[in-house]
Amino acid sequence: MKFECQQSGKCCVSRGGYGFVYLTLADRKRMAKHLGLTLSVFQKEYCGKTDGFFHLKEEATRTQCTFLKGAGCSIYEARPTQCRTWPFWPENMSPKAWSLEVATFCPGVGKGPGVDAKRIQRDLDAQIDAESKY
């Protein structure tokens, strides 16, 4: 598979029902530390909770992530696992999903050198592990 991030920011913009960025406790701690906040303050300011799962807050008037500045992530080094592993999520790995759900909007698909199978597996494993901790 060929994929190279083009830093378009398109993956940071809500596309219908795919809006939530879910956060593990480790994600929340890492992001809070990066922003110089306590976990409690970070969660009050930036997190929502739906069906018992923490996620970044969405504002009705915004369709993009609050941390998207221009086409770049302002907390890139501390970004959530869900963002770190994009686009190698289990639900994206079938050829149909890849071509219909990812390639249609992500300009990085088909770009750059082939992605090493070990990296893809590492990202898949990280995403699966994060999903078990939401």
DSSP file (Angstrom, degrees, kcal/mol; ACC not computed):
  #  RESIDUE AA STRUCTURE BP1 BP2  ACC     N-H-->O    O-->H-N    N-H-->O    O-->H-N    TCO  KAPPA ALPHA  PHI   PSI    X-CA   Y-CA   Z-CA
    1    1 A M              0   0    0      0, 0.0   114,-3.6     0, 0.0     2,-0.5   0.000 360.0 360.0 360.0 139.1    0.0    0.0    0.0
    2    2 A K  E     +A  114   0A   0    112,-0.3   108,-2.8     2,-0.0   109,-0.3  -0.903 360.0 148.8-104.1 127.6    1.2    3.5   -0.8
    3    3 A F  E     +A  109   0A   0    110,-0.9     2,-0.3    -2,-0.5   106,-0.2  -0.923  11.8 167.0-156.4 131.7    0.4    6.2    1.7
    4    4 A E        -     0   0    0    104,-1.7   107,-0.1    -2,-0.3   108,-0.1  -0.928  40.8-114.0-145.4 120.8    2.3    9.4    2.6
    5    5 A C        -     0   0    0     -2,-0.3    -2,-0.0     1,-0.2   101,-0.0  -0.261  21.9-167.5 -55.8 131.9    0.7   12.1    4.6
    6    6 A Q        -     0   0    0    105,-0.0    -1,-0.2     0, 0.0   100,-0.0   0.332  35.9-124.2-102.3   4.1    0.3   15.3    2.6
    7    7 A Q        +     0   0    0      1,-0.1    -2,-0.1     2,-0.0    64,-0.0   0.882  63.7 141.9  52.7  44.7   -0.6   17.4    5.6
    8    8 A S        -     0   0    0     62,-0.0    64,-0.1     1,-0.0    -1,-0.1   0.709  57.3-134.6 -83.7 -22.1   -3.8   18.5    4.1
    9    9 A G    >   +     0   0    0     62,-0.2     3,-1.6     1,-0.0    63,-0.1   0.468  68.4 125.9  79.7   1.2   -5.7   18.4    7.4
   10   10 A K  G >   +     0   0    0      1,-0.3     3,-1.2     2,-0.2    96,-0.1   0.809  67.7  57.8 -64.3 -29.2   -8.6   16.6    5.7
   11   11 A C  G 3  S+     0   0    0      1,-0.2    -1,-0.3    72,-0.0     4,-0.1   0.571  99.8  61.0 -76.1  -6.9   -8.5   13.8    8.3
   12   12 A C  G <  S+     0   0    0     -3,-1.6    53,-2.7     2,-0.1     2,-0.4   0.242  89.9  85.8-100.7  11.0   -9.0   16.4   11.0
   13   13 A V  B <  S-B   64   0B   0     -3,-1.2    51,-0.3    51,-0.2     2,-0.0  -0.945  86.0-109.7-117.8 133.4  -12.4   17.5    9.6
   14   14 A S        -     0   0    0     49,-4.2     2,-0.5    -2,-0.4     5,-0.2  -0.330  25.3-165.3 -62.6 135.6  -15.7   15.8   10.4
   15   15 A R    >   -     0   0    0      3,-0.3     3,-1.2     1,-0.1     2,-0.3  -0.766  53.8 -75.3-123.0  83.4  -17.2   13.8    7.6
   16   16 A G  T 3  S+     0   0    0     -2,-0.5     3,-0.2     1,-0.3    -1,-0.1  -0.485 117.7   4.2  68.1-123.1  -20.8   13.1    8.6
   17   17 A G  T 3  S+     0   0    0     -2,-0.3     2,-0.4     1,-0.2     3,-0.3   0.441 116.3  80.9 -77.5   0.5  -21.0   10.4   11.3
   18   18 A Y    <   +     0   0    0     -3,-1.2    -3,-0.3     1,-0.2    -1,-0.2  -0.295  58.6 113.0-101.8  49.5  -17.2   10.1   11.6
   19   19 A G        +     0   0    0     -2,-0.4    -1,-0.2    -3,-0.2     2,-0.1   0.829  42.6  93.2 -93.4 -33.0  -16.6   13.0   13.9
   20   20 A F        -     0   0    0     -3,-0.3     2,-0.7     1,-0.1    37,-0.1  -0.372  51.1-159.6 -72.5 138.1  -15.5   11.8   17.2
   21   21 A V        -     0   0    0     35,-0.3    35,-2.3    -2,-0.1     2,-0.1  -0.953  24.6-147.2-107.5 106.2  -11.8   11.5   18.1
   22   22 A Y  B     -C   55   0C   0     -2,-0.7    60,-0.5    33,-0.2     2,-0.4  -0.443   9.9-150.7 -78.3 149.2  -11.9    9.0   21.0
   23   23 A L        -     0   0    0     31,-2.1    31,-0.4   111,-0.2     2,-0.1  -0.975   5.9-151.7-129.4 127.6   -9.3    9.3   23.7
   24   24 A T     >  -     0   0    0     -2,-0.4     4,-2.4     1,-0.1     5,-0.2  -0.388  39.7-103.5 -79.3 169.7   -7.7    6.7   26.0
   25   25 A L  H  > S+     0   0    0    108,-0.4     4,-2.6     1,-0.2     5,-0.2   0.910 125.7  53.0 -60.5 -41.6   -6.5    7.8   29.5
   26   26 A A  H  > S+     0   0    0      2,-0.2     4,-2.5     1,-0.2    -1,-0.2   0.901 108.4  50.4 -61.4 -40.7   -3.0    7.7   28.1
   27   27 A D  H  > S+     0   0    0      2,-0.2     4,-2.7     1,-0.2     5,-0.2   0.943 111.5  47.8 -60.0 -48.4   -4.0   10.0   25.3
   28   28 A R  H  X S+     0   0    0     -4,-2.4     4,-2.5     1,-0.2    -2,-0.2   0.901 113.2  47.5 -62.9 -42.2   -5.7   12.5   27.7
   29   29 A K  H  X S+     0   0    0     -4,-2.6     4,-2.5     2,-0.2    -1,-0.2   0.927 113.3  48.2 -64.0 -44.7   -2.7   12.5   30.0
   30   30 A R  H  X S+     0   0    0     -4,-2.5     4,-2.2    -5,-0.2    -2,-0.2   0.914 114.5  45.5 -62.8 -43.7   -0.2   13.0   27.1
   31   31 A M  H  X S+     0   0    0     -4,-2.7     4,-2.0     2,-0.2    -1,-0.2   0.913 112.4  50.7 -67.9 -42.4   -2.3   15.8   25.6
   32   32 A A  H  X>S+     0   0    0     -4,-2.5     5,-3.0    -5,-0.2     4,-0.6   0.933 111.8  47.8 -60.0 -46.5   -2.8   17.5   29.0
   33   33 A K  H ><5S+     0   0    0     -4,-2.5     3,-1.2     1,-0.2    -1,-0.2   0.922 109.9  52.5 -60.8 -44.5    0.9   17.4   29.7
   34   34 A H  H 3<5S+     0   0    0     -4,-2.2    -1,-0.2     1,-0.3    -2,-0.2   0.863 113.2  44.5 -59.7 -36.8    1.8   18.8   26.3
   35   35 A L  H 3<5S-     0   0    0     -4,-2.0    -1,-0.3    -5,-0.1    -2,-0.2   0.466 115.0-116.1 -88.3  -1.9   -0.6   21.7   26.9
   36   36 A G  T <<5S+     0   0    0     -3,-1.2     2,-0.3    -4,-0.6    -3,-0.2   0.821  73.1 128.1  72.2  31.1    0.7   22.3   30.4
   37   37 A L      < -     0   0    0     -5,-3.0    -1,-0.3    -6,-0.2     2,-0.1  -0.790  63.5-109.4-115.5 158.2   -2.7   21.4   31.9
   38   38 A T     >  -     0   0    0     -2,-0.3     4,-2.6     1,-0.1     5,-0.2  -0.468  36.7-111.4 -74.2 160.4   -3.8   19.1   34.7
   39   39 A L  H  > S+     0   0    0      1,-0.2     4,-2.7     2,-0.2     5,-0.2   0.914 118.4  52.7 -58.7 -43.0   -5.7   16.1   33.5
   40   40 A S  H  > S+     0   0    0      2,-0.2     4,-2.1     1,-0.2    -1,-0.2   0.923 111.1  44.7 -61.0 -46.6   -8.9   17.4   35.2
   41   41 A V  H  > S+     0   0    0      2,-0.2     4,-2.5     1,-0.2     5,-0.3   0.918 112.9  51.8 -65.4 -43.7   -8.6   20.8   33.5
   42   42 A F  H  X S+     0   0    0     -4,-2.6     4,-3.1     1,-0.2     5,-0.5   0.937 110.7  48.0 -57.2 -47.3   -7.8   19.2   30.1
   43   43 A Q  H  X S+     0   0    0     -4,-2.7     4,-1.5     1,-0.2    -1,-0.2   0.889 113.2  47.3 -64.4 -39.7  -10.9   17.0   30.3
   44   44 A K  H  < S+     0   0    0     -4,-2.1    -1,-0.2    -5,-0.2    -2,-0.2   0.897 120.6  37.7 -66.4 -39.8  -13.2   19.8   31.3
   45   45 A E  H  < S+     0   0    0     -4,-2.5    -2,-0.2    -5,-0.2    -3,-0.2   0.863 132.8  17.8 -82.4 -37.4  -11.9   22.1   28.6
   46   46 A Y  H  < S+     0   0    0     -4,-3.1    11,-2.9    -5,-0.3     2,-0.3   0.537 105.1  80.0-117.9  -8.7  -11.4   19.7   25.7
   47   47 A C  E  <  -D   56   0C   0     -4,-1.5     2,-0.3    -5,-0.5     9,-0.2  -0.790  42.8-174.2-113.4 147.9  -13.3   16.5   26.3
   48   48 A G  E     -D   55   0C   0      7,-3.1     7,-2.2    -2,-0.3     2,-0.4  -0.786  17.8-140.8-118.7 170.5  -16.8   15.2   26.0
   49   49 A K  E     +D   54   0C   0     -2,-0.3     2,-0.4     5,-0.2     5,-0.2  -0.973  18.8 177.9-138.8 122.1  -18.2   11.9   27.1
   50   50 A T  E >  S-D   53   0C   0      3,-2.3     3,-2.2    -2,-0.4    -2,-0.0  -0.990  74.2 -11.7-128.0 127.9  -20.7    9.9   25.1
   51   51 A D  T 3  S-     0   0    0     -2,-0.4    -1,-0.1     1,-0.3     3,-0.1   0.816 130.9 -54.2  52.5  33.0  -22.0    6.5   26.1
   52   52 A G  T 3  S+     0   0    0      1,-0.2     2,-0.5    -3,-0.0    -1,-0.3   0.482 113.6 118.7  85.1   3.2  -19.2    6.4   28.7
   53   53 A F  E <   - D   0  50C   0     -3,-2.2    -3,-2.3   -29,-0.0    -1,-0.2  -0.897  59.8-132.8-110.3 128.9  -16.4    7.1   26.2
   54   54 A F  E     + D   0  49C   0     80,-0.7   -31,-2.1    -2,-0.5     2,-0.3  -0.520  35.9 159.5 -74.0 143.0  -14.1   10.1   26.3
   55   55 A H  E     -CD  22  48C   0     -7,-2.2    -7,-3.1   -33,-0.3   -33,-0.2  -0.967  47.6 -80.5-153.3 163.3  -13.6   12.1   23.0
   56   56 A L  E     - D   0  47C   0    -35,-2.3   -35,-0.3    -2,-0.3    -9,-0.3  -0.464  58.5-102.3 -65.6 141.2  -12.6   15.5   21.9
   57   57 A K        -     0   0    0    -11,-2.9     2,-0.4    -2,-0.1     9,-0.3  -0.329  31.8-150.2 -63.0 144.4  -15.4   18.0   22.2
   58   58 A E        -     0   0    0      7,-0.1     2,-0.4    -3,-0.1     5,-0.1  -0.960   5.5-145.3-114.0 138.4  -17.2   18.9   19.0
   59   59 A E    >   -     0   0    0     -2,-0.4     3,-1.7     5,-0.2     5,-0.1  -0.853  16.0-130.9-102.6 139.9  -18.7   22.3   18.6
   60   60 A A  T 3  S+     0   0    0     -2,-0.4    -1,-0.1     1,-0.3    -2,-0.0   0.794 108.8  49.2 -58.4 -29.0  -21.9   22.6   16.7
   61   61 A T  T 3  S+     0   0    0      2,-0.0     2,-0.4    -3,-0.0    -1,-0.3   0.497 106.2  65.7 -91.3  -3.2  -20.4   25.5   14.7
   62   62 A R    <   -     0   0    0     -3,-1.7    -3,-0.1     1,-0.1     4,-0.1  -0.925  47.0-177.3-121.9 144.4  -17.1   23.7   13.8
   63   63 A T        +     0   0    0     -2,-0.4   -49,-4.2     2,-0.1     2,-0.3   0.428  67.5  74.5-112.2  -4.0  -16.5   20.7   11.7
   64   64 A Q  B    S-B   13   0B   0    -51,-0.3   -51,-0.2     1,-0.1    -5,-0.2  -0.737  92.5 -87.9-110.8 159.7  -12.7   20.6   12.3
   65   65 A C    >   -     0   0    0    -53,-2.7     3,-1.8    -2,-0.3    -1,-0.1  -0.329  33.0-126.8 -60.0 140.1  -10.7   19.5   15.2
   66   66 A T  T 3  S+     0   0    0     -9,-0.3    -1,-0.1     1,-0.3    -8,-0.0   0.732 109.9  55.8 -61.9 -22.4  -10.0   22.3   17.7
   67   67 A F  T 3  S+     0   0    0    -55,-0.1     7,-3.2     2,-0.0     2,-0.6   0.430  80.0 107.8 -93.1   1.0   -6.3   21.5   17.4
   68   68 A L  E <   -E   73   0D   0     -3,-1.8     2,-0.5     5,-0.2     5,-0.2  -0.707  45.4-178.9 -80.8 119.1   -6.2   21.9   13.6
   69   69 A K  E >   -E   72   0D   0      3,-3.3     3,-2.1    -2,-0.6     2,-0.4  -0.966  65.7 -39.1-121.4 113.3   -4.3   25.1   12.8
   70   70 A G  T 3  S-     0   0    0     -2,-0.5    -2,-0.0     1,-0.3   -62,-0.0  -0.613 123.7 -34.1  66.9-123.9   -4.2   25.8    9.1
   71   71 A A  T 3  S+     0   0    0     -2,-0.4     2,-0.3    -3,-0.1    -1,-0.3   0.167 125.3  84.2-110.1  15.9   -3.5   22.3    7.7
   72   72 A G  E <  S-E   69   0D   0     -3,-2.1    -3,-3.3   -64,-0.1     2,-0.5  -0.856  79.5-112.5-124.4 157.0   -1.4   21.2   10.7
   73   73 A C  E >   -E   68   0D   0     -2,-0.3     3,-1.2    -5,-0.2    -5,-0.2  -0.725  16.6-155.1 -85.6 123.4   -2.0   19.7   14.1
   74   74 A S  T 3  S+     0   0    0     -7,-3.2    -1,-0.1    -2,-0.5    -6,-0.1   0.603  97.9  39.0 -76.1  -9.5   -1.0   22.1   16.8
   75   75 A I  T >  S+     0   0    0     -8,-0.3     3,-2.1     1,-0.1     4,-0.5  -0.096  75.0 142.8-124.0  33.8   -0.4   19.2   19.2
   76   76 A Y  G X   +     0   0    0     -3,-1.2     3,-1.2     1,-0.3    -2,-0.1   0.821  69.5  52.4 -47.2 -45.5    1.2   16.8   16.7
   77   77 A E  G 3  S+     0   0    0      1,-0.3    -1,-0.3    -4,-0.1    -2,-0.1   0.768 120.4  34.8 -64.9 -25.2    3.7   15.3   19.1
   78   78 A A  G <  S+     0   0    0     -3,-2.1    -1,-0.3   -47,-0.1    -2,-0.2   0.196  86.2 142.9-113.5  14.0    1.0   14.5   21.6
   79   79 A R    <   -     0   0    0     -3,-1.2     5,-0.1    -4,-0.5    -3,-0.1  -0.121  57.6 -90.7 -60.3 154.8   -1.9   13.7   19.2
   80   80 A P    >>  -     0   0    0      0, 0.0     4,-2.5     0, 0.0     3,-0.7  -0.157  32.0-110.7 -64.0 158.4   -4.3   10.9   20.1
   81   81 A T  H 3> S+     0   0    0      1,-0.3     4,-2.2     2,-0.2     5,-0.2   0.886 118.2  60.8 -54.7 -41.9   -3.7    7.3   19.1
   82   82 A Q  H 34 S+     0   0    0    -60,-0.5     4,-0.4     1,-0.2    -1,-0.3   0.865 110.8  40.3 -56.6 -37.1   -6.6    7.5   16.7
   83   83 A C  H X4 S+     0   0    0     -3,-0.7     3,-0.7     2,-0.2    -1,-0.2   0.867 111.7  56.2 -78.6 -38.8   -4.8   10.3   14.9
   84   84 A R  H 3< S+     0   0    0     -4,-2.5    -2,-0.2     1,-0.2    -1,-0.2   0.826 110.8  44.4 -61.6 -32.7   -1.4    8.6   15.1
   85   85 A T  T >< S+     0   0    0     -4,-2.2     3,-1.9    -5,-0.2    -1,-0.2   0.513  88.4 157.9 -96.1  -5.1   -2.6    5.4   13.4
   86   86 A W  T <   +     0   0    0     -3,-0.7    -3,-0.0    -4,-0.4   -75,-0.0  -0.384  63.2  12.4 -59.8 136.7   -4.6    7.0   10.6
   87   87 A P  T 3  S+     0   0    0      0, 0.0     2,-2.0     0, 0.0    -1,-0.3  -0.928 110.5  80.0 -98.8  12.6   -5.4    5.6    8.0
   88   88 A F    <   +     0   0    0     -3,-1.9    39,-0.2     3,-0.1    -2,-0.1  -0.428  59.7 139.4 -87.5  68.2   -4.4    2.1    9.2
   89   89 A W    >>  -     0   0    0     -2,-2.0     3,-1.9     1,-0.1     4,-0.6  -0.812  64.0-115.3-103.8 147.7   -7.5    1.3   11.2
   90   90 A P  G >4 S+     0   0    0      0, 0.0     3,-1.3     0, 0.0     4,-0.2   0.879 115.2  54.6 -51.0 -42.7   -9.1   -2.1   11.1
   91   91 A E  G 34 S+     0   0    0      1,-0.3     3,-0.2     2,-0.1    -3,-0.1   0.638 107.2  52.2 -70.6 -11.8  -12.3   -0.9    9.4
   92   92 A N  G <4 S+     0   0    0     -3,-1.9    -1,-0.3     1,-0.1    10,-0.1   0.501  86.6  85.3 -96.1  -5.3  -10.2    0.8    6.6
   93   93 A M    <<  +     0   0    0     -3,-1.3    -1,-0.1    -4,-0.6    -2,-0.1   0.582  62.5  92.1 -85.7  -9.1   -8.2   -2.3    5.6
   94   94 A S  S  > S-     0   0    0     -4,-0.2     4,-2.9    -3,-0.2     5,-0.2  -0.576  84.6-120.0 -76.6 149.1  -10.6   -4.0    3.2
   95   95 A P  H  > S+     0   0    0      0, 0.0     4,-2.3     0, 0.0     5,-0.2   0.880 113.5  51.9 -56.2 -38.0  -10.0   -3.0   -0.4
   96   96 A K  H  > S+     0   0    0      2,-0.2     4,-2.6     1,-0.2     5,-0.3   0.948 112.6  43.2 -64.8 -49.0  -13.6   -1.7   -0.6
   97   97 A A  H  >>S+     0   0    0      1,-0.2     4,-3.2     2,-0.2     5,-1.1   0.914 113.2  53.2 -62.8 -42.8  -13.3    0.5    2.5
   98   98 A W  I  X>S+     0   0    0     -4,-2.9     5,-3.1     1,-0.2     4,-0.8   0.928 115.8  38.9 -58.6 -46.1   -9.9    1.7    1.5
   99   99 A S  I  <5S+     0   0    0     -4,-2.3     5,-0.2    -5,-0.2    -1,-0.2   0.851 127.6  32.7 -77.0 -32.9  -11.1    2.9   -1.9
  100  100 A L  I  <5S+     0   0    0     -4,-2.6    -3,-0.2    -5,-0.2    -2,-0.2   0.842 129.5  29.9 -91.5 -36.1  -14.5    4.2   -0.8
  101  101 A E  I  <5S+     0   0    0     -4,-3.2    -3,-0.2    -5,-0.3    -2,-0.1   0.749 132.4  20.6 -98.3 -26.8  -13.8    5.6    2.7
  102  102 A V  I >X<S+     0   0    0     -5,-1.1     4,-2.5    -4,-0.8     3,-1.5   0.844 119.0  48.6-109.1 -56.8  -10.2    6.6    2.6
  103  103 A A  T 34<S+     0   0    0     -5,-3.1    -4,-0.1     1,-0.3    -3,-0.1   0.755 100.9  67.1 -63.4 -25.9   -8.9    7.2   -1.0
  104  104 A T  T 34 S+     0   0    0     -6,-0.3    -1,-0.3    -5,-0.2    -2,-0.1   0.741 121.5  12.7 -70.4 -21.1  -11.9    9.4   -1.9
  105  105 A F  T <4 S+     0   0    0     -3,-1.5    -2,-0.2     1,-0.1    -1,-0.2   0.593 106.8  85.8-127.2 -17.2  -10.9   12.2    0.4
  106  106 A C    ><  -     0   0    0     -4,-2.5     3,-1.3     1,-0.1    -1,-0.1  -0.784  54.3-162.7 -95.8 113.6   -7.4   11.6    1.6
  107  107 A P  T 3  S+     0   0    0      0, 0.0    -1,-0.1     0, 0.0    -4,-0.1   0.568  83.4  70.7 -71.1  -6.6   -4.7   13.0   -0.8
  108  108 A G  T >  S+     0   0    0      2,-0.1     3,-1.8  -105,-0.1  -104,-1.7   0.657  71.2 105.3 -82.9 -15.5   -2.0   10.8    0.8
  109  109 A V  E <  S+A    3   0A   0     -3,-1.3  -106,-0.2     1,-0.3     3,-0.1  -0.484  90.1  13.4 -69.3 129.6   -3.4    7.5   -0.6
  110  110 A G  E 3  S+     0   0A   0   -108,-2.8    -1,-0.3     1,-0.3     2,-0.3   0.451 105.3 115.2  85.8   1.2   -1.2    6.3   -3.5
  111  111 A K  E <   +     0   0A   0     -3,-1.8    -1,-0.3  -109,-0.3  -108,-0.1  -0.694  60.7   5.8-103.6 156.2    1.6    8.8   -2.7
  112  112 A G  E    S-     0   0A   0     -2,-0.3  -108,-0.1  -110,-0.1     3,-0.1  -0.054 101.5 -33.5  73.6-173.5    5.1    8.1   -1.5
  113  113 A P  E    S-     0   0A   0      0, 0.0  -110,-0.9     0, 0.0    -3,-0.1  -0.295  81.1 -77.4 -74.5 165.1    6.9    4.7   -1.2
  114  114 A G  E     -A    2   0A   0   -112,-0.2     2,-0.4     1,-0.1  -112,-0.3  -0.359  50.9-114.8 -60.5 142.5    5.0    1.6   -0.2
  115  115 A V        -     0   0    0   -114,-3.6    -1,-0.1    -3,-0.1  -111,-0.0  -0.691  32.8-109.0 -84.9 131.0    4.3    1.4    3.5
  116  116 A D    >>  -     0   0    0     -2,-0.4     4,-2.0     1,-0.1     3,-0.5  -0.315  18.4-131.0 -59.2 134.0    6.1   -1.4    5.3
  117  117 A A  H 3> S+     0   0    0      1,-0.2     4,-2.5     2,-0.2     5,-0.2   0.818 107.4  58.3 -58.4 -32.3    3.8   -4.2    6.4
  118  118 A K  H 3> S+     0   0    0      2,-0.2     4,-2.4     1,-0.2    -1,-0.2   0.885 105.7  48.7 -66.8 -37.7    5.3   -4.1    9.9
  119  119 A R  H <> S+     0   0    0     -3,-0.5     4,-2.6     2,-0.2     5,-0.2   0.927 111.2  49.9 -67.3 -43.2    4.4   -0.4   10.3
  120  120 A I  H  X S+     0   0    0     -4,-2.0     4,-2.6     1,-0.2    -2,-0.2   0.934 113.0  46.7 -59.7 -45.6    0.8   -1.1    9.1
  121  121 A Q  H  X S+     0   0    0     -4,-2.5     4,-2.8     2,-0.2    -1,-0.2   0.891 110.6  52.6 -64.6 -39.5    0.5   -4.0   11.6
  122  122 A R  H  X S+     0   0    0     -4,-2.4     4,-2.4     2,-0.2    -1,-0.2   0.923 112.1  45.6 -61.3 -44.4    2.0   -1.9   14.4
  123  123 A D  H  X S+     0   0    0     -4,-2.6     4,-2.5     2,-0.2    -2,-0.2   0.907 112.8  50.3 -66.6 -41.4   -0.6    0.9   13.7
  124  124 A L  H  X S+     0   0    0     -4,-2.6     4,-2.6    -5,-0.2     5,-0.2   0.936 112.1  47.5 -60.0 -46.4   -3.4   -1.7   13.5
  125  125 A D  H  X S+     0   0    0     -4,-2.8     4,-2.6     1,-0.2    -2,-0.2   0.905 111.6  50.4 -62.2 -42.0   -2.4   -3.2   16.8
  126  126 A A  H  X S+     0   0    0     -4,-2.4     4,-2.4     2,-0.2    -1,-0.2   0.898 112.2  47.3 -64.0 -40.5   -2.1    0.2   18.5
  127  127 A Q  H  X S+     0   0    0     -4,-2.5     4,-2.6   -39,-0.2    -2,-0.2   0.915 112.3  48.9 -68.3 -42.0   -5.6    1.2   17.3
  128  128 A I  H  X S+     0   0    0     -4,-2.6     4,-1.3     2,-0.2    -2,-0.2   0.913 112.6  48.8 -62.0 -43.0   -7.1   -2.1   18.4
  129  129 A D  H  < S+     0   0    0     -4,-2.6     4,-0.4    -5,-0.2     3,-0.3   0.917 111.5  49.3 -63.7 -42.9   -5.4   -1.7   21.8
  130  130 A A  H >X S+     0   0    0     -4,-2.4     3,-1.9     1,-0.2     4,-0.5   0.916 106.1  56.6 -62.6 -42.1   -6.7    1.9   22.1
  131  131 A E  H >< S+     0   0    0     -4,-2.6     3,-0.6     1,-0.3    -1,-0.2   0.820 102.8  55.5 -60.6 -29.5  -10.2    0.8   21.2
  132  132 A S  T 3< S+     0   0    0     -4,-1.3    -1,-0.3    -3,-0.3    -2,-0.2   0.619 111.1  46.0 -76.6 -10.2  -10.2   -1.6   24.1
  133  133 A K  T <4        0   0    0     -3,-1.9  -108,-0.4    -4,-0.4    -1,-0.2   0.353 360.0 360.0-113.6   3.8   -9.3    1.2   26.4
  134  134 A Y    <<        0   0    0     -3,-0.6   -80,-0.7    -4,-0.5  -111,-0.2   0.533 360.0 360.0 -66.4 360.0  -11.8    4.0   25.4
